[in-house]
Amino acid sequence: MPKKKITINDLATMIKQGFDETGERLTNLEQGQKALEQGQEEIKLNLTNVAYRFELVELQKEYKKLKI
């Protein structure tokens, strides 16, 4: 079976397809990165209003002292 000769145009088309696929992957990666960053920002915003565990324990102790 004879080998098909690849022309410059065939090679250029293959390279373009490779670049296009890589561009799509990078776009998807960037979108995923943005979604992760947004999720992290939401977590940070939620955590800024959360009392730390040790603070709660101390407040409970103080409450019990005052209640007695």
BELBELVEN-V203392 format. One record per pair of residues at least 24 apart in sequence whose ideal C-beta (glycine too) atoms are under 10 Angstrom apart, sorted by sequence separation. I is the first residue (numbers start at 1). J is the second residue. D is the distance in Angstrom with one decimal. If there is no record, write none. Layout:
i=(I:I)
j=(J:J)
d=(D:D)
This chain:
none
